[in-house]
């Protein structure tokens, strides 16, 4: 795999992870309140 493609893939995966974590946090907040 070419390096730029790999870096872009890793970055987009990290962005996705962050979004998922934020959604889980918000979801847990609504449950706990």
mmCIF entry with sequence, helices, sheets and N, C-alpha, C, O atoms, coordinates in Angstrom:
data_MODEL
# 
_entry.id   MODEL 
# 
_entity.id                         1 
_entity.type                       polymer 
_entity.pdbx_number_of_molecules   1 
# 
_entity_poly.entity_id                      1 
_entity_poly.type                           'polypeptide(L)' 
_entity_poly.nstd_linkage                   no 
_entity_poly.nstd_monomer                   no 
_entity_poly.pdbx_seq_one_letter_code       
;(UNK)(UNK)(UNK)(UNK)(UNK)(UNK)(UNK)(UNK)(UNK)(UNK)(UNK)(UNK)(UNK)(UNK)(UNK)(UNK)
(UNK)(UNK)(UNK)(UNK)(UNK)(UNK)(UNK)(UNK)(UNK)(UNK)(UNK)(UNK)(UNK)(UNK)(UNK)(UNK)
(UNK)
;
_entity_poly.pdbx_seq_one_letter_code_can   XXXXXXXXXXXXXXXXXXXXXXXXXXXXXXXXX 
_entity_poly.pdbx_strand_id                 A 
# 
loop_
_entity_poly_seq.entity_id 
_entity_poly_seq.num 
_entity_poly_seq.mon_id 
_entity_poly_seq.hetero 
1 1  UNK n 
1 2  UNK n 
1 3  UNK n 
1 4  UNK n 
1 5  UNK n 
1 6  UNK n 
1 7  UNK n 
1 8  UNK n 
1 9  UNK n 
1 10 UNK n 
1 11 UNK n 
1 12 UNK n 
1 13 UNK n 
1 14 UNK n 
1 15 UNK n 
1 16 UNK n 
1 17 UNK n 
1 18 UNK n 
1 19 UNK n 
1 20 UNK n 
1 21 UNK n 
1 22 UNK n 
1 23 UNK n 
1 24 UNK n 
1 25 UNK n 
1 26 UNK n 
1 27 UNK n 
1 28 UNK n 
1 29 UNK n 
1 30 UNK n 
1 31 UNK n 
1 32 UNK n 
1 33 UNK n 
# 
_struct_asym.id          A 
_struct_asym.entity_id   1 
# 
_struct_conf.conf_type_id            HELX_P 
_struct_conf.id                      HELX_P1 
_struct_conf.pdbx_PDB_helix_id       AA1 
_struct_conf.beg_label_comp_id       UNK 
_struct_conf.beg_label_asym_id       A 
_struct_conf.beg_label_seq_id        3 
_struct_conf.pdbx_beg_PDB_ins_code   ? 
_struct_conf.end_label_comp_id       UNK 
_struct_conf.end_label_asym_id       A 
_struct_conf.end_label_seq_id        32 
_struct_conf.pdbx_end_PDB_ins_code   ? 
_struct_conf.beg_auth_comp_id        UNK 
_struct_conf.beg_auth_asym_id        A 
_struct_conf.beg_auth_seq_id         3 
_struct_conf.end_auth_comp_id        UNK 
_struct_conf.end_auth_asym_id        A 
_struct_conf.end_auth_seq_id         32 
_struct_conf.pdbx_PDB_helix_class    1 
_struct_conf.details                 ? 
_struct_conf.pdbx_PDB_helix_length   30 
# 
_struct_conf_type.id          HELX_P 
_struct_conf_type.criteria    ? 
_struct_conf_type.reference   ? 
# 
loop_
_atom_site.group_PDB 
_atom_site.id 
_atom_site.type_symbol 
_atom_site.label_atom_id 
_atom_site.label_alt_id 
_atom_site.label_comp_id 
_atom_site.label_asym_id 
_atom_site.label_entity_id 
_atom_site.label_seq_id 
_atom_site.pdbx_PDB_ins_code 
_atom_site.Cartn_x 
_atom_site.Cartn_y 
_atom_site.Cartn_z 
_atom_site.occupancy 
_atom_site.B_iso_or_equiv 
_atom_site.pdbx_formal_charge 
_atom_site.auth_seq_id 
_atom_site.auth_comp_id 
_atom_site.auth_asym_id 
_atom_site.auth_atom_id 
_atom_site.pdbx_PDB_model_num 
ATOM 1   N N  . UNK A 1 1  ? 0.845   -1.210 0.000  1.00 0.00 ? 1  UNK A N  1 
ATOM 2   C CA . UNK A 1 1  ? 0.000   0.000  0.000  1.00 0.00 ? 1  UNK A CA 1 
ATOM 3   C C  . UNK A 1 1  ? 0.876   1.255  0.000  1.00 0.00 ? 1  UNK A C  1 
ATOM 4   O O  . UNK A 1 1  ? 1.876   1.325  0.714  1.00 0.00 ? 1  UNK A O  1 
ATOM 5   N N  . UNK A 1 2  ? 0.493   2.231  -0.799 1.00 0.00 ? 2  UNK A N  1 
ATOM 6   C CA . UNK A 1 2  ? 1.255   3.485  -0.835 1.00 0.00 ? 2  UNK A CA 1 
ATOM 7   C C  . UNK A 1 2  ? 1.083   4.248  0.463  1.00 0.00 ? 2  UNK A C  1 
ATOM 8   O O  . UNK A 1 2  ? 0.011   4.247  1.067  1.00 0.00 ? 2  UNK A O  1 
ATOM 9   N N  . UNK A 1 3  ? 2.160   4.902  0.883  1.00 0.00 ? 3  UNK A N  1 
ATOM 10  C CA . UNK A 1 3  ? 2.164   5.580  2.181  1.00 0.00 ? 3  UNK A CA 1 
ATOM 11  C C  . UNK A 1 3  ? 1.048   6.622  2.337  1.00 0.00 ? 3  UNK A C  1 
ATOM 12  O O  . UNK A 1 3  ? 0.348   6.599  3.350  1.00 0.00 ? 3  UNK A O  1 
ATOM 13  N N  . UNK A 1 4  ? 0.856   7.534  1.372  1.00 0.00 ? 4  UNK A N  1 
ATOM 14  C CA . UNK A 1 4  ? -0.195  8.561  1.544  1.00 0.00 ? 4  UNK A CA 1 
ATOM 15  C C  . UNK A 1 4  ? -1.571  7.946  1.732  1.00 0.00 ? 4  UNK A C  1 
ATOM 16  O O  . UNK A 1 4  ? -2.372  8.427  2.534  1.00 0.00 ? 4  UNK A O  1 
ATOM 17  N N  . UNK A 1 5  ? -1.844  6.874  0.984  1.00 0.00 ? 5  UNK A N  1 
ATOM 18  C CA . UNK A 1 5  ? -3.150  6.217  1.100  1.00 0.00 ? 5  UNK A CA 1 
ATOM 19  C C  . UNK A 1 5  ? -3.312  5.631  2.496  1.00 0.00 ? 5  UNK A C  1 
ATOM 20  O O  . UNK A 1 5  ? -4.373  5.740  3.110  1.00 0.00 ? 5  UNK A O  1 
ATOM 21  N N  . UNK A 1 6  ? -2.252  5.011  2.986  1.00 0.00 ? 6  UNK A N  1 
ATOM 22  C CA . UNK A 1 6  ? -2.290  4.402  4.322  1.00 0.00 ? 6  UNK A CA 1 
ATOM 23  C C  . UNK A 1 6  ? -2.542  5.460  5.384  1.00 0.00 ? 6  UNK A C  1 
ATOM 24  O O  . UNK A 1 6  ? -3.362  5.268  6.283  1.00 0.00 ? 6  UNK A O  1 
ATOM 25  N N  . UNK A 1 7  ? -1.834  6.577  5.275  1.00 0.00 ? 7  UNK A N  1 
ATOM 26  C CA . UNK A 1 7  ? -1.985  7.653  6.257  1.00 0.00 ? 7  UNK A CA 1 
ATOM 27  C C  . UNK A 1 7  ? -3.412  8.190  6.228  1.00 0.00 ? 7  UNK A C  1 
ATOM 28  O O  . UNK A 1 7  ? -4.012  8.421  7.278  1.00 0.00 ? 7  UNK A O  1 
ATOM 29  N N  . UNK A 1 8  ? -3.959  8.391  5.023  1.00 0.00 ? 8  UNK A N  1 
ATOM 30  C CA . UNK A 1 8  ? -5.325  8.899  4.889  1.00 0.00 ? 8  UNK A CA 1 
ATOM 31  C C  . UNK A 1 8  ? -6.308  7.907  5.498  1.00 0.00 ? 8  UNK A C  1 
ATOM 32  O O  . UNK A 1 8  ? -7.258  8.308  6.171  1.00 0.00 ? 8  UNK A O  1 
ATOM 33  N N  . UNK A 1 9  ? -6.086  6.619  5.267  1.00 0.00 ? 9  UNK A N  1 
ATOM 34  C CA . UNK A 1 9  ? -6.958  5.587  5.829  1.00 0.00 ? 9  UNK A CA 1 
ATOM 35  C C  . UNK A 1 9  ? -6.938  5.633  7.348  1.00 0.00 ? 9  UNK A C  1 
ATOM 36  O O  . UNK A 1 9  ? -7.987  5.617  7.992  1.00 0.00 ? 9  UNK A O  1 
ATOM 37  N N  . UNK A 1 10 ? -5.739  5.690  7.917  1.00 0.00 ? 10 UNK A N  1 
ATOM 38  C CA . UNK A 1 10 ? -5.593  5.716  9.373  1.00 0.00 ? 10 UNK A CA 1 
ATOM 39  C C  . UNK A 1 10 ? -6.277  6.947  9.950  1.00 0.00 ? 10 UNK A C  1 
ATOM 40  O O  . UNK A 1 10 ? -6.955  6.862  10.974 1.00 0.00 ? 10 UNK A O  1 
ATOM 41  N N  . UNK A 1 11 ? -6.099  8.094  9.292  1.00 0.00 ? 11 UNK A N  1 
ATOM 42  C CA . UNK A 1 11 ? -6.702  9.331  9.790  1.00 0.00 ? 11 UNK A CA 1 
ATOM 43  C C  . UNK A 1 11 ? -8.223  9.250  9.762  1.00 0.00 ? 11 UNK A C  1 
ATOM 44  O O  . UNK A 1 11 ? -8.883  9.662  10.716 1.00 0.00 ? 11 UNK A O  1 
ATOM 45  N N  . UNK A 1 12 ? -8.785  8.720  8.675  1.00 0.00 ? 12 UNK A N  1 
ATOM 46  C CA . UNK A 1 12 ? -10.240 8.632  8.579  1.00 0.00 ? 12 UNK A CA 1 
ATOM 47  C C  . UNK A 1 12 ? -10.785 7.638  9.597  1.00 0.00 ? 12 UNK A C  1 
ATOM 48  O O  . UNK A 1 12 ? -11.877 7.832  10.133 1.00 0.00 ? 12 UNK A O  1 
ATOM 49  N N  . UNK A 1 13 ? -10.032 6.573  9.867  1.00 0.00 ? 13 UNK A N  1 
ATOM 50  C CA . UNK A 1 13 ? -10.451 5.616  10.885 1.00 0.00 ? 13 UNK A CA 1 
ATOM 51  C C  . UNK A 1 13 ? -10.471 6.277  12.256 1.00 0.00 ? 13 UNK A C  1 
ATOM 52  O O  . UNK A 1 13 ? -11.384 6.041  13.046 1.00 0.00 ? 13 UNK A O  1 
ATOM 53  N N  . UNK A 1 14 ? -9.464  7.107  12.545 1.00 0.00 ? 14 UNK A N  1 
ATOM 54  C CA . UNK A 1 14 ? -9.401  7.799  13.832 1.00 0.00 ? 14 UNK A CA 1 
ATOM 55  C C  . UNK A 1 14 ? -10.567 8.769  13.970 1.00 0.00 ? 14 UNK A C  1 
ATOM 56  O O  . UNK A 1 14 ? -11.156 8.890  15.044 1.00 0.00 ? 14 UNK A O  1 
ATOM 57  N N  . UNK A 1 15 ? -10.903 9.466  12.875 1.00 0.00 ? 15 UNK A N  1 
ATOM 58  C CA . UNK A 1 15 ? -12.041 10.385 12.894 1.00 0.00 ? 15 UNK A CA 1 
ATOM 59  C C  . UNK A 1 15 ? -13.323 9.620  13.196 1.00 0.00 ? 15 UNK A C  1 
ATOM 60  O O  . UNK A 1 15 ? -14.147 10.062 13.997 1.00 0.00 ? 15 UNK A O  1 
ATOM 61  N N  . UNK A 1 16 ? -13.485 8.462  12.542 1.00 0.00 ? 16 UNK A N  1 
ATOM 62  C CA . UNK A 1 16 ? -14.668 7.633  12.763 1.00 0.00 ? 16 UNK A CA 1 
ATOM 63  C C  . UNK A 1 16 ? -14.752 7.210  14.216 1.00 0.00 ? 16 UNK A C  1 
ATOM 64  O O  . UNK A 1 16 ? -15.808 7.312  14.840 1.00 0.00 ? 16 UNK A O  1 
ATOM 65  N N  . UNK A 1 17 ? -13.626 6.731  14.759 1.00 0.00 ? 17 UNK A N  1 
ATOM 66  C CA . UNK A 1 17 ? -13.586 6.301  16.159 1.00 0.00 ? 17 UNK A CA 1 
ATOM 67  C C  . UNK A 1 17 ? -14.020 7.423  17.084 1.00 0.00 ? 17 UNK A C  1 
ATOM 68  O O  . UNK A 1 17 ? -14.813 7.216  18.002 1.00 0.00 ? 17 UNK A O  1 
ATOM 69  N N  . UNK A 1 18 ? -13.487 8.624  16.830 1.00 0.00 ? 18 UNK A N  1 
ATOM 70  C CA . UNK A 1 18 ? -13.794 9.776  17.674 1.00 0.00 ? 18 UNK A CA 1 
ATOM 71  C C  . UNK A 1 18 ? -15.294 10.067 17.635 1.00 0.00 ? 18 UNK A C  1 
ATOM 72  O O  . UNK A 1 18 ? -15.906 10.343 18.667 1.00 0.00 ? 18 UNK A O  1 
ATOM 73  N N  . UNK A 1 19 ? -15.881 10.003 16.437 1.00 0.00 ? 19 UNK A N  1 
ATOM 74  C CA . UNK A 1 19 ? -17.313 10.256 16.297 1.00 0.00 ? 19 UNK A CA 1 
ATOM 75  C C  . UNK A 1 19 ? -18.117 9.228  17.084 1.00 0.00 ? 19 UNK A C  1 
ATOM 76  O O  . UNK A 1 19 ? -19.086 9.571  17.761 1.00 0.00 ? 19 UNK A O  1 
ATOM 77  N N  . UNK A 1 20 ? -17.706 7.966  16.989 1.00 0.00 ? 20 UNK A N  1 
ATOM 78  C CA . UNK A 1 20 ? -18.413 6.900  17.705 1.00 0.00 ? 20 UNK A CA 1 
ATOM 79  C C  . UNK A 1 20 ? -18.330 7.125  19.207 1.00 0.00 ? 20 UNK A C  1 
ATOM 80  O O  . UNK A 1 20 ? -19.331 7.008  19.914 1.00 0.00 ? 20 UNK A O  1 
ATOM 81  N N  . UNK A 1 21 ? -17.133 7.449  19.695 1.00 0.00 ? 21 UNK A N  1 
ATOM 82  C CA . UNK A 1 21 ? -16.967 7.694  21.130 1.00 0.00 ? 21 UNK A CA 1 
ATOM 83  C C  . UNK A 1 21 ? -17.837 8.855  21.587 1.00 0.00 ? 21 UNK A C  1 
ATOM 84  O O  . UNK A 1 21 ? -18.448 8.786  22.653 1.00 0.00 ? 21 UNK A O  1 
ATOM 85  N N  . UNK A 1 22 ? -17.899 9.928  20.788 1.00 0.00 ? 22 UNK A N  1 
ATOM 86  C CA . UNK A 1 22 ? -18.712 11.090 21.151 1.00 0.00 ? 22 UNK A CA 1 
ATOM 87  C C  . UNK A 1 22 ? -20.185 10.710 21.204 1.00 0.00 ? 22 UNK A C  1 
ATOM 88  O O  . UNK A 1 22 ? -20.907 11.143 22.102 1.00 0.00 ? 22 UNK A O  1 
ATOM 89  N N  . UNK A 1 23 ? -20.634 9.902  20.246 1.00 0.00 ? 23 UNK A N  1 
ATOM 90  C CA . UNK A 1 23 ? -22.032 9.482  20.218 1.00 0.00 ? 23 UNK A CA 1 
ATOM 91  C C  . UNK A 1 23 ? -22.346 8.604  21.424 1.00 0.00 ? 23 UNK A C  1 
ATOM 92  O O  . UNK A 1 23 ? -23.405 8.741  22.036 1.00 0.00 ? 23 UNK A O  1 
ATOM 93  N N  . UNK A 1 24 ? -21.430 7.705  21.764 1.00 0.00 ? 24 UNK A N  1 
ATOM 94  C CA . UNK A 1 24 ? -21.625 6.843  22.934 1.00 0.00 ? 24 UNK A CA 1 
ATOM 95  C C  . UNK A 1 24 ? -21.695 7.687  24.199 1.00 0.00 ? 24 UNK A C  1 
ATOM 96  O O  . UNK A 1 24 ? -22.539 7.447  25.062 1.00 0.00 ? 24 UNK A O  1 
ATOM 97  N N  . UNK A 1 25 ? -20.816 8.671  24.312 1.00 0.00 ? 25 UNK A N  1 
ATOM 98  C CA . UNK A 1 25 ? -20.828 9.574  25.468 1.00 0.00 ? 25 UNK A CA 1 
ATOM 99  C C  . UNK A 1 25 ? -22.173 10.269 25.587 1.00 0.00 ? 25 UNK A C  1 
ATOM 100 O O  . UNK A 1 25 ? -22.772 10.291 26.662 1.00 0.00 ? 25 UNK A O  1 
ATOM 101 N N  . UNK A 1 26 ? -22.653 10.840 24.483 1.00 0.00 ? 26 UNK A N  1 
ATOM 102 C CA . UNK A 1 26 ? -23.933 11.548 24.492 1.00 0.00 ? 26 UNK A CA 1 
ATOM 103 C C  . UNK A 1 26 ? -25.057 10.584 24.863 1.00 0.00 ? 26 UNK A C  1 
ATOM 104 O O  . UNK A 1 26 ? -25.963 10.944 25.614 1.00 0.00 ? 26 UNK A O  1 
ATOM 105 N N  . UNK A 1 27 ? -24.998 9.367  24.341 1.00 0.00 ? 27 UNK A N  1 
ATOM 106 C CA . UNK A 1 27 ? -26.026 8.362  24.618 1.00 0.00 ? 27 UNK A CA 1 
ATOM 107 C C  . UNK A 1 27 ? -26.038 8.006  26.096 1.00 0.00 ? 27 UNK A C  1 
ATOM 108 O O  . UNK A 1 27 ? -27.101 7.928  26.710 1.00 0.00 ? 27 UNK A O  1 
ATOM 109 N N  . UNK A 1 28 ? -24.870 7.793  26.661 1.00 0.00 ? 28 UNK A N  1 
ATOM 110 C CA . UNK A 1 28 ? -24.777 7.463  28.082 1.00 0.00 ? 28 UNK A CA 1 
ATOM 111 C C  . UNK A 1 28 ? -25.277 8.620  28.937 1.00 0.00 ? 28 UNK A C  1 
ATOM 112 O O  . UNK A 1 28 ? -25.909 8.404  29.971 1.00 0.00 ? 28 UNK A O  1 
ATOM 113 N N  . UNK A 1 29 ? -24.996 9.846  28.507 1.00 0.00 ? 29 UNK A N  1 
ATOM 114 C CA . UNK A 1 29 ? -25.483 11.022 29.236 1.00 0.00 ? 29 UNK A CA 1 
ATOM 115 C C  . UNK A 1 29 ? -27.004 11.009 29.310 1.00 0.00 ? 29 UNK A C  1 
ATOM 116 O O  . UNK A 1 29 ? -27.573 11.296 30.363 1.00 0.00 ? 29 UNK A O  1 
ATOM 117 N N  . UNK A 1 30 ? -27.668 10.679 28.208 1.00 0.00 ? 30 UNK A N  1 
ATOM 118 C CA . UNK A 1 30 ? -29.131 10.692 28.194 1.00 0.00 ? 30 UNK A CA 1 
ATOM 119 C C  . UNK A 1 30 ? -29.673 9.587  29.099 1.00 0.00 ? 30 UNK A C  1 
ATOM 120 O O  . UNK A 1 30 ? -30.733 9.753  29.704 1.00 0.00 ? 30 UNK A O  1 
ATOM 121 N N  . UNK A 1 31 ? -28.972 8.476  29.200 1.00 0.00 ? 31 UNK A N  1 
ATOM 122 C CA . UNK A 1 31 ? -29.432 7.379  30.062 1.00 0.00 ? 31 UNK A CA 1 
ATOM 123 C C  . UNK A 1 31 ? -29.252 7.742  31.534 1.00 0.00 ? 31 UNK A C  1 
ATOM 124 O O  . UNK A 1 31 ? -30.141 7.503  32.352 1.00 0.00 ? 31 UNK A O  1 
ATOM 125 N N  . UNK A 1 32 ? -28.110 8.314  31.862 1.00 0.00 ? 32 UNK A N  1 
ATOM 126 C CA . UNK A 1 32 ? -27.772 8.568  33.262 1.00 0.00 ? 32 UNK A CA 1 
ATOM 127 C C  . UNK A 1 32 ? -28.585 9.711  33.860 1.00 0.00 ? 32 UNK A C  1 
ATOM 128 O O  . UNK A 1 32 ? -28.792 9.756  35.073 1.00 0.00 ? 32 UNK A O  1 
ATOM 129 N N  . UNK A 1 33 ? -29.048 10.635 33.017 1.00 0.00 ? 33 UNK A N  1 
ATOM 130 C CA . UNK A 1 33 ? -29.785 11.784 33.548 1.00 0.00 ? 33 UNK A CA 1 
ATOM 131 C C  . UNK A 1 33 ? -31.130 11.372 34.125 1.00 0.00 ? 33 UNK A C  1 
ATOM 132 O O  . UNK A 1 33 ? -31.877 12.218 34.614 1.00 0.00 ? 33 UNK A O  1 
# 
